[in-house]
């Protein structure tokens, strides 16, 4: 997918004027409601009405988004998640069916996932009497509910930090609800949907602590527990503990004690389970992504893709909260600090494997709601610098919400959702199906290919794949993961990406290790469904030991001596143009 230059809008040119003009401390804030909810004022009644309207619209949008990810194969409608999420679904199904936490039933125990509790939830889903075509729908519906809950928390955060401003709350909720990466990551099945409300809840609790100076252990406990959802939630746990320890001096020791205890307790719990069950100290994905590649290059690549994210987001919009809110105390600093920590973590791990999509990656996304609240807050401050209407009949209202704010909000929505160019807006508006889900895209094609593989193989046939989620799940055959996420041998090898542009610009964490000699020549899969780069290394062996066939428009290689291939059902003629 080609990255397009960021869309810029003339209205943002007001920013230099803003930078040069000292801002009053709180010229646009509404008085803090005595109840904390704004009950009893017309402004807050209108705000609640607007919030309810946005929520109803978002529920309808999420339902349509999920429907647009589905497709019909042989008269049956299928729902499928993002390929990585389907790897977790395969682990969950095997656990529910009594095989344990394994990728292949009866296979080696390898921790090829980084979301333990999400996998356990997926296992529970597979206890329901549903066909494979519908199990993903339950996960997607769950994600939609979690995103709605997150919007409730976003509104609370916005009201708290802005002293009750319904405009800031409205803007924060709309920006969060409409930000395409959050919807893509969540509604296509990753654990981001669960981590978003977790981070928002803990941020809100931390803001409460900063407001009333009452110590709360809950944010430390919740973030500690969230490391069971994803181990790298250690980053926001440490970040929030450190921030509260500095900002809330009266309770510093208690913050440090509870944060440290949560960190140690849940880390020890996970490590003990991992050693006893998998025989490893760290997940297999850690060795795959964090070893065998130069650390400096990895961090440099992380910084490069972070800069690309900021650029595509629109540099001026991204910088706006850091400039405008610099005088607005600890609340604003907390929202921005949580984002900074996640960006730093993203840099450390080298970014994500799908940076070419644009927008925030999975690591940064969980802190985006707080940042989008800060952005809404800043847009209102910027709108306040615009001249008030002057003329016959004009009325100056001290706490008005200028039309410029809504104009800036609209401009912001267009700019931040142009994640890979203007065509991304059509995806955000669901004019086109979401990423990887439309006709001819990976999810649809791979489900068709998986079902075709079932027709031409026995239950014991082994298949070798690059994308280790969708095809193995729907084919339900023992599989070989060529890129090593579910293979301990590959994960511990050095990176094969060593030279040229691919070593830095095109480097994708988790996609740089493969060994055709081991995975294909030694393990001899019955069918090689997909290959990665440097195919010329394995083509002589495939030519000698395999024959090719066109399966749903894709060329696959079938081992000539295999007794697990149902040869009578293999399409004749081979692959046109294949060597």
N, C-alpha and C positions, 0 to 999 in steps of 0.2 A: 504494500500500500504506500503510495507516494505521499510524503509529507508536504503540505502546502504552507506557504508563508502565512504568518499570523495576520488576521484581519484587524485593521486599525480604523479608528473612528475619530472624526474631527472633534467631537465633544470632549474627548479626553484631554484635549490641548489646554483645558482650563487648569490642569494640574500645576504647571509652572507658576501660575498666579497664586494658587493655593500655597505652594511651597514658599513663596516670597511674602505671604501675608500671614502674620501671627494670628492663630485661631483663638477665640475665646475658649475658656475651659469647657463650658457646657452650654452653648447657645441654642442647641436644638433638642435638648433632652426634656422629656415630660417629668413632672414631679413623680417621685416614687409612690406608688399606691400603698396605702396603709395595710391592705390585706395581702400585698405581694402579688395580686392577680389582676388588679385594675378594675375590680368589680365596683359598679356604681357610677362610672363616668361614661359619657357618650363615646369618647374616643376609644375606650377599651371595649365597649360593646361592639363598636364597629370593627375593632381589631380582631375580636373573637369571631365575628361573622366572617371577616375576610379569611381568617385562619381555617375556619370550617369549610369555606368554599374551596380553598387550596387543597385541603385534605381530601375532600370528596373528589376533586379533579384528579389528584394524584392517585387515588385508589383506582379510578377508571383508567388512568394512564398505565399504571403498573399491570393491570389485568390485560390491557391491549398489548403492552410490551411482551408479556409472557406468551400471549397467543401468537404474536408475530414471530416468536422464536420457534414455534412448532411447524410441522410440515406433515404431509400425507405420503405414506409409502404403502403401496399395494392396498389402498383403501382404508388404511388405519392411520390415525393421527398420532404422531410421535412427538414427545417432548424430550429434549436433550440439553444438557448443561454444557458449559465451556469445557474443553477437553481435559484440562487439569482437574476440574471438579469431578469429571467422570472417573478419573483414577480413584478419587476418594470414594465415589459411589461403588466401585468394584470392591474395594476393601470392605465397605459397609455391607454389601450384599453377602460376601463370603463369611463375614462375622455372623450375620443374621442366620445364615444357613448352616452354621456349626463348623466351618472350616478354620475359624480363627482370623486374626488380623494378618491376612496374607493376600497378595495380589493374585496368585494362582492357587486354586484349591489343591491342597496337598503339597504345595511348593514351599520353598525356603521362606523363613520369616525375615522379611526385609521391610524396614520402616520407610516406605516410599511416599509418605505423606507428611505434611507439617501442620495438620489441623486435627489433633486427636479427638476432641469432643465433637467436632463437626462430623467426623467419620462415625462416631458412636450414634449421633442423631440420624445420620443416613442409614445406619444399621437398623435403627428403630423403624424408619420408613419402610424398609424391606420386609418388615414383619406384617405389613398390611397386605391384604389380598388384592394386589394390583399387578397388572402385566408390566414388563419392562418399559413399554412405551409410555407409561403414565407415572412411574416413580419419580422422575425428575420434576414433574408438575408439583408434587407435594413440597419439594425443596424450594422451588421457585415461589410458591404461595407463601411458604414460611418466610422467605426473604422479603416479600412484599410487606408482610405484617411487621417484621423487624424494622423496615425502612419507615413505615408509618410511625412506629414508636419513636424512632430517632427524630422525626420531625417534631414530635411533641417536646422532646428534650431540647432540640435546637431553639424552639420558641422560648422555652424557659430560660435558656442561656442568654438569648438575645435580650429579653426583657430585663434580666438581672444586670447585665453589663451596661446597658444603655439607659439605666434608671427608668425603666418602664416604657420606652419608646415603642409604640406599636408599629411605626414605620420601619424601624430597624428589625423588629421581629418578623414583619411581613417579608422584608427583603431577604433576611437570612433563611427563612423557610423556603421561599421561592427559589433562591439560588441553589440551596441544597437539593430540593426536590427535582430541579430541572438540570442538574449537573450530570451530563451523560456518563462520565466514567463511573460515578457512584452507582448509577442504575445498571450499567453494563456488568461491572464486577459482581454486584449483588444479585440481580435478577437472573444472571446466568450461572448462579450456583456456588460462588466461592464464599468463604467464611467472612468476607468483608461485610456482608449484610449483618452478621452478628457482632462483629467488632465495632461497627459504627455506633450503635446505641450504647455499647459498653464504654467506649471512650467519651461519648457525649454525657452519659450519666456521671462518670467520674469527674469530668470537667465541671459539671453543674454542682456536684457535691463539694468540689474544691472551692468553687466560687462562693458557695454558702459559708464555708469555713472562713474564707477571707473576709466575708461580710459581717459575720456575727462573732468571730473569734472563738467559736465553739469547736473543739476537736472532734473530728469524725474519723473513725477507723475504717468505715465502709469503702471509701475509694481505694485504699491500699489493699483491702481484702479482695474487692472485685477485680482489680487489675492483676493481683497475684493469681486469682483463680483463672483469669482470662489467658494466662500463659498455657493453660491446658487446652485452650482453643487453638492457640498458635504460640509456640515458644518465644518468638521474637516480640511478644507483648511485654517482654522484659524492658524494652526501650521506653514505652510510655510509663511503665511502673516506676522505673528509676527516675525518669524526668519529672513526674508529678510529685514524687517523694522529695526530690531535691528542691523543686520550686516551693513547695509548702514549707519545707524546713527553713528556707531562706526568708520567705514572705511572712510566715506566721511564727515569729520568734518566740512567742509565749508558749507555743506547743511544739517547739523544734524537736526536743528529745522524743516526744511521743510519735511524731511523724517519722523520724528516722528509725525508731524501734519497730513500729508497725510495718513500715515499708521494707525494712531489712528482713524482718521475720517472714513477711509474705514472699519475698524473693527467695530466701533460703528454703523455706518449707516446700513451696511448689516446685522449685528446681530439684530438690532432693527427691520429691515424690515422683516426678517424671523420670529422673535419671535412674532411680531404683527400678521402676517399671520397665524402662527401656533395656537395662542390662539384663534383667531377669527374663524378659520375653524375647527380645531381639538379639541379645548378646553384644550390644554396642552402647557406647556412652552417648553418642549423638545420632540424630536421624541420618539415614542414608543420604537424604537430600543435602545435608550439610557438607558431606565429603564430596558430593557431586558438584556443588556450586562454589564452595569456599576453599577447595584444595586443588593443587595441580595447575594453578594459573597464577602468574605473578601478582602479588598483593598490590603493588603500586599501580600496575596496569588496571587491575580491577577497580580500585578507588578512582583512578583517573577516568575510567569509563563511566562510573557512577556520577562523577561531577559533570561529565559531558552530557549525559542524558538528563540530568537535573536542569542544566542550563537550557537544554532544548525544551523541557517542560515549561519553564518560566517564560521563555520566548514565545512559545505557542499560546500560552495562557494570555499573553499581552503584558509586557514588562511594566508598563505604567499602571495597569490595574493591579498587578501583583504587588508592586511597591507601595501602592496607595495606603493600605492599612498601616504599614511600617512607618510611614511619614505622618499621616494624619493622627494616628492614635498614640504617638510617642509621649504625649502629655496626659494620657488618660489612665494612668496608674496600673495597679497589679492585674486588674481584670483583663485589660487589653493585652498586657504582656503575657498572661497565661495562655490566652488563645493562640497568640503568635508563637510562643515558646514551644507549645506542643507540636505545631507544624514544623518548626525548625528542627526539633529532635528527630521527627520522622524523616525529614529530608536528609539529615545527617546519616541516619541509619541506611537510607536508600543509597547514598553515596558509598558507604562502607561496604555494602554487599554487591556493589557494581550495578545497581538498578535492577529492573525486572527484565524478563525475557521478551516482553511484548511492548517495548517502548515505542515501537513504530506506530502503534495505535494513536499516540498522542494522549494528552490529558494526564491526570495523576495516576501513578501506578498503584499497585495494591498496598504498598507500604505507606505511601503518602496519603492515600484516599481516606484512611481512618481518621486523620486529623483535619480533613478538609471542611467538615461542617463548622467547626469553630472558626477556621479562617474565613469562611464565607459569611459568617455572622460579622466578623471584623470588617470584611469588605463592605457589607451592607451599611454598617455603622459609618464607615468612611465615605461611602457614596452620599449618605444624607448630609454629612459634614461638608462635603464638596458642594452639594446642591445649595446649602445655606450661604455659600459665598457668592452665589449668583444674585444679581440685582433683583430686589423685590419689585413687583408690578407697581407702576406709578401712572396715575391718570384719573379722570373723572370716575368716581364711584369705587375706586380701588380701596381696599381695606387691608391694613397690615395686621396680621395676627402673629403674636409672639411665637406660638408653637405650631405654626402651620407646617404642613408637609408639602413642599413646593413641587410643582409638576416636573421640575428638572430632575427630581429624585427618581421618579418613575421612568423618565426618559433615560437616565443613566443606568437604571436597573435593566431596562430592555437592551441597551447597548452592551452591557456587561454579559447578559445571557447569551447574546449572539456571539460575542468575542470568545468567551471561555469555552463554548461548546463547539467551536470550529477546531476540534482537536487534531484533525488531519486534513483540514481544509474546509471550504464551504459545503462540500457534499456531506460532511458529518452532521450538518444541521438537518438534512433530510432524514438521517438515521435517528437523530434526537427527536424529531417530530413524528417518527415512525412512518414516514412516507416510504422509506425502504426498511426491510427487516433489520433487526439489530446485527451487530458485528458477528460474522461467521455463521449466520443462521438462515440466510435467504436461499432461494433456488440456485443450485450450483456452488454454494459455499460448503465449507468443511463439514459442519454438523449434518446437513442433509445428505451429502454424498457419502459420508462415512457410515451413517446408519444404513443406507442402501447397500454399501459394500460389505458391511458386517453381516447383514441378512443373507447376501449372496454367498459369503464364505460359509455360513451355516449349511447352505444347501449343497455345497460341494465337498464337505469334509465330515469326518466322524467326530464324535465328542472328544476323542483323544488327540486330534490333530493340533500341532503347535504352529503358531503364526508369529512372524517377526514384524514388529511395527516400530515406527518413529513416534507417532502420536499415540500415547499409551492409554488413552481414556476411552473415547467413544467406540472404536472398533473392538477392543477386547471386551468391553462391557456388553455390547449388543451381540457380538459373535459368540460370546461365552465359550471361548476356547482357551486352552493353556497358551500363554503368550510369552514372547521374548522381547524385552524392552531394549532396543538398540542404543538408546541414549542414556540408559543406566539409572533412571530414577528408581526403578524397582529391581536393580541388579547391583549387588554389592561389588562385584568384580569391576565393572565399568566405572562405578562411582569412585573407586580408589585409584584409577589410572590417571596419568597426567592429561592435561588438555591437549586436544589435537589441533586447536586453533593457535598457530604459532607465528604465522607470517602474514604480511600484507594488511589490507584494509580490514579483513575479517577479525584480526587480532584485537582491534580497538573499536572502530566505528560500528561494525556489524556483529560484534561479540554479543552472544545471548547467554546469560547465566543458565546453567543446566542443559545447555545444548552444544557443548564443545567437546564432549567425551564420547567416543565410539570406537569399537574394535571389531571390524567385520570378521577378522580371522577367528576371534573367540565366539562371537554371537552367531555367526552363520556357518563357518567351516567346522567349528568344533561342536556347537549345539545342534547343528543341522535341522533347522525348522522345516516342517512340511511345506509351508508356504511363506515366502518373503513378500509381505504386502507392501512395505514402504522401505525406501532407502534414504539416507541422509547425504551429506556431501562426500566428495572423493569416491564416487561410485566406481571409477575406473579400477580401484584396488580390488573390488570383489567381482567385477564383471567376468573375468576369465573363469573363476570358479562357478559362477552362475551358469555360464555357457556350457560347462562340462557336466554339471550335476543337476541342473534344473532346466525346465522348459517354461516358456512364458505363455500367458493367456490374458486376454482382455476381460476384465471383470468390472461391469458397470462403468465402462469407459476408462478404467485404470489398468495399467499393466502390472500383473503379479507374477511371481516366479514359483513354480511348483516342483518340488523335488521328484526327480524321475522315478526313484525307487520307493517312493512313499506308498504305504498301504493304507494311510489315513485319508488320502484324497479319493473322493468318489469320482473317478475319471469319466464315468459315463455322463456326468452332469457338467463337466468342464466345457465352456464354450470353445468350439473348434476354431482353428485359424491363427492362433497366436496373437501377438501384438503387432499391428502394422507399424513398420519402421523400426521396430526393436532390433538391436544387434544380437 
